[in-house]
């Protein structure tokens, strides 16, 4: 029996893990997507509302948030694939490099907004 599920690079190897683990992996992927949507909303809100920040700083932070929001789903997809494949091959789950990057992004954005408050 051939497995026609997408992506073949994941489902063509190993055996199906416990469905609870697969569903937990999907929920984690969706949490990353929600985070990306929140970054989009935050970036748009900075420009849409009258936030008391210097114009160039506000635009830079907004664009930065939007760029990260565009990249984040790609990172989430890669991590989902790595985790699903590891579970199928009965290997340890991989480390998510997206997490420290996201923490750094949040620190940079919060720092920029805090500094911007003192510049106004």
N, C-alpha and C positions, 0 to 999 in steps of 0.2 A: 504494500500500500504506500503510495507516495503522498507526501505532505505538501499541500499547495498553499499553506498559510504564508502570509507576508510578515516579516521579511524572511526569505529562505535561508539567509545566513544565520538566523537564529533558530528557526524551527526545523531545519534539516539535520540538526545535530542533537545527540543525547536523547533523553526521554523526558516526557512531560513531568514537571514537578507537581507537588500538591497544589491544586488550584488556588488555595488561600494565599500561597506565596506569589503566584502569578498576579492575582488580583491586588495584592499589597504593592507589588511592583508597579502596576498600572496606576494605583492611587498616588504613589509617589511621583510618577510622571505627571499626572494631572495637577498635583500640588505645585510642581515647577511651572506648569502652564499658567496656573492662577497667579503665581508670583510674577510671571512675565506680564500678564494682563494688568496687575497692580502697578508695575513699573510704567506701563503705557499710560494708565490713568493718571499716575503722579506726574509724569512728564508733560502730559497735555494740560493738567490742572495748573501747573506752574506757569504756563503761557496763557491759559484762558482766564485765570483770575488775577486780580490786582494784588500780586504778592509784593510786599515792600522789599525788593532786592534790586541791585543794579541790573540794568537791562542785559548787559553782556553775560554777567554771571548767571542770571536766570535762564537765558537762552542756552548757555553752555551746559548747565546742569540738566536742563530739559532734554537737550539732544543726547547727552550722555546716557540718561535714563532710557531714552527710546532706543539707542543703539544696543544697550545691554538687553533690553526687552526683546529685540529682534534676534540676538544671538542665543539667549537662554533656551528657547525651545529646541534648538539644534543640540545644545549640550544635554538637555533632558532626554532627547531621543537617543543620543549616544550612550548615556548612562543606562537607560532602559534596556537597550540592546545588550550591553555588557552584562548587566545583572541577570537578565533572562537567560542568556547563554550560559553564564556561570551556574545558575540553578539547574539548567538542563544537563550540564556536564558534571554536576555534583562537586563544584569547586567553590572556594570561598568567594563571597561577594566582593566586587572591586570597590576601591575608594572613589568617592565622588569629588572630582576636582572643582565642580561647580559650586560646592558649598563654601570653601574659603574665598573663592572669587566673588560670590554674592555678598559675603560678609564684608569684604574689602570695598565693594561698590556701595553698600549701605553706609559704611564709615565715611567714604569720600563724599557722598551726597550730603550726609548729615553735617559733615565738617564744612563743606562749601556753603550750605544754607546757614550754618551758625556764623561763619565769617561774614557772610553777606548781610546778616542782621546788624553787625557792628559797622559795616560800611555805609549804611543808609543814614 
